[in-house]
Amino acid sequence: MDTMLSSLYALQQVDSKLEEITELKGDLPGIVADLTAQKNDLTVKLKNLNDLIKTLKMSRDNADVEIINSNEKIEKFKNQQLQVKSNKQYDALAKEIDTTEARIAEMEREMEGSEGKIQGARLDIETLTKKLEEISGELEEKENELREVSKEHEKEETKLLQTRKKIVAGIAKPDIDKYERIRNAKGGKAIVPIKRNACGGCFNKIPPQKILELRQNNRLYICEQCGRIIVSDDIVSRHAALA
C-alpha cells in the first residue's frame, strides 16, 4: 500500500506538470481542434454536393434520352395513324400520343428541376470552397503557432509522458481508474498532501487520530469533505527529496 500511495502521488506530480505545459499552450489546442472539425465538416459537405451534382446530371441525361425516344415514338404513332382503317385504332394511337406527350412534359420539368438544383449546388460549392480555403489557411497558421509553442516544451513533455507510462504500469488498474475519476471530477487534483493538519485540497481539518492512521501509509485515505485522496507528509517529503 505504501508503494501504491507513493506511486499515485508521483503520478499526480507528473500530471500536474503536464497540465502546466498544456496551460502554456493557451487556447491553441482547442482552436486547432475546432478549426479541424470545421474543415472536416466542410470537406464532407463539398463531397456530398459533388455527389449530388453527379446524381442530378445522370437524372437529367436519362430524362433527355427518354424525351428523344418519346419524340420518336410520337412520330411513329402519327405515321401509324395515317395507315389505320378504323376510328378505334386512330383513337387508340391518339391516346398513346397524348400519354407520351404528357410524359415528355413531365421529363422536361424534371430536367429543369435537375438543372436548377445543379446550379444551386454549384453556387453552394463555390461558397463552401471559399470558406474551406479561409479555414484551411487559418488552421495552418494556428497549427504552426501550436507547433512552435509545443517545440519549446517538447523534450520535457516527452520525458514526462514516458515517466507517466512507467508509473501507471506499476499501479493496479482499479486504483488508476479511481485516481482518474477523482482527477476528472476535481479539476485535475486527485492526490493532495496534509497541510497544517488539514486536507491539502479543501482544507477541511483532519482529526488527530486519522492523521496518525494516515501516516502509517497502509490504506487509501479519502477526504470526507472533497473526496480527494490524501497522502502523508512522509510520502510528500520522499518525492521532494527526489525532485
N, C-alpha and C positions, 0 to 999 in steps of 0.2 A: 504493500500500500504506500509506503514511504516513497519508493521509486516511482510509482504511478503518479502520486501527487507532485513530485518533483518534475516529472516529465510534462504533466499538464501545465504547470507554472511556466516551464521553459517554452512550451508551445504558445502560451498566451503572450510571452515576451516577443517571440518571433512574429506572431500575428499582429501585435501592436506596431512593430517596426514596419511590417508590410503595409499596414494601414496608413502609417505616416508617409510612406513613399507614394501611396495611392493619392493621398490628400495633396501632395506636392504637384501632382498632375492636374489638379483642379477639376474643371468641368470637361476637360478634353476627352476622356474616355467615354463619357455619356454623350457628348456631342458627336463623336465619331460613330458611336453605336446608332444614334438616331439618324444621322445622315446616311449610314449604310443601309438602314431599314428603309428609308425613303427611296434610295437608289434602287434597291431590290424590288420595291413595290412598283416604281415607275417602269422598271425593266419588264416586269410581269405584265403590266397594263399595255405596254407597247407591243409585246409579243401577242397578247390577246387581240389587240386591234389589227395587227398584221394578219393574224389567222382569220379574223372576221372578214377582212377585205378579200382574202383568198376565197373564202366560202361564198361571199356575195358575188364575186366575179364569176365563179363557177355557176351559181344560180342564174345570173344574168345571161351568161353564154348559153346555158341549157335552154333558157326561155327563148333566146334568139334563134337557136336551131329549131325549136318547136314551132316558132312563128313561121319560119321558112317552110318547114314541112307542111304546116297547116295551110299556108297560101297555095302550095302545090296541090293539096287535097281539094281546095275550093275550085281551082282551075279544072281539076279532074271531074268534080261533081258538075260543074257548069257544062263541060263538054258532054257529059252523060245525059244531061237534061235535054240536049239537042237531039238525042237519039232515042229517048223513051217514047213509048207508044200509048201510055195511059197517064191520066191526071194523077192517079195514085202514086205511080212511080216518080212523076215530076215533083209532087208534093213531098215525097219521102226524101228526095235529093235536096229540095229547098230547105227542109228541116235540118239536114246534115250540114248544109252551108251555113245556116243561122247558128247552129251549135258550134261549128268550127270558128266562125267569126267572133262569137262570144268568148271562145277560148283564147283567140288571138288578142282580143281586147284585154282579157284578164292577164295574159302573159306580158302585154305591153305595160300594164300598170305595175306588174311585178318587176319588170325591168327598170321602170322609172324609180320605183321604191328602192331597188337594189343600188341603182346609180346614186340616188340621194344619200343613202346610208354610206356608200363608199366615199363620197365627197366629205360627209360629216366625219367619218373615221380618219380620213387623211388630214383634216383640219386638227382633229384631236391629236393625231400623231405629231404634227408639226409643233403644237403647243407643248405636248409632253416631252418631245425631243429637246426643245429649248430648256425646259425645266430640268431635264436629266443632265444636260450639259452643265447647267449652273450648279446643280447639286454635286455632280462629279468633280467639278473644279474646286468647290468649297471643301468637299470631303478630302481631296488630295492635299489641300492646304492644311487642313486640321490633322490629317494623318502625319504629315511631315513635322508639324509642331509637336505632336504627341511623341513621334519617333525621337525628336531631339531631346525632349524632356526625359523620356524613358532611358535614352542613352547615358544621361548623367548618372542614373542610379542603376543601370543595367547589371553591373557586376555585383553590387550589394544585394539587389533584388534576387538575382540568380542564386547567390550564396544562401540567402535566407530561405528561398524555396527548397533548396537542397537540404538545408538543416531541418526545415519543417517536415520534409518527407521522411527523414531518418527518425525524427521524434515520433511522428504518427505511427511508424512501423513498429514501435516498441510499446504502444498503448492498445489495450483491448478495444475492439470496435464499439461495444456498448458504452464505454467510458468516453470514446471520441464522439459518439452520437450525442451523448448527454452534454458534453462540452460545446458542441456545435449548436445545439438547441438553445442553450443558455446564452451563448455568444450572440446568436442572431436576435434573440429577444432583448438583450441588454446592451445594444449599441456597440458590440464588439468586445465587451469586457465580461468574460465568464469567470475568470480566476482573479481574485483580489487578495491582498495581504491584510493582516491585522494592523490597524493604525490606532494607537492610543486606546487599546482595549476595545476597539470597535471595528465593524466591517469596513474595509477599505473601499467598498462600493457605495454603500448607502449611509455609512457612519452610524449605523444602529449599534448600540452598546451590546457587548457580548458578556454574559455572566462569567465571573472568575472561574467557576468550575468547568464551564465549557471551554474556556481558554486553555486550562490545564489539559483537558482531553484532546483539544485540537493540536497542542504542541507535541502530543505523543505520535502524531503522524501515522496513525493506524486506521483511520477511516476518513471517508469523504464527508466534510462538514459543509452543509448548505445553510446560508444565511436565511433565517426565518422571515426576515423583512423583505429582502430584494431577490432572493433565490439564487444568488451567485455562490460559487464555490470559494471558500476561504481557506488559505494555506497559512501555516505558521511562519513566524519571523525567522525560524531556523532555516526553512526551505528558501525563503527570500534571500537570506544572508549567504547561503551557498552559491546561489546564482549571481549575487552581487560580487562575490569573490572571483567568480569565473569570468565575469564581464570584462 
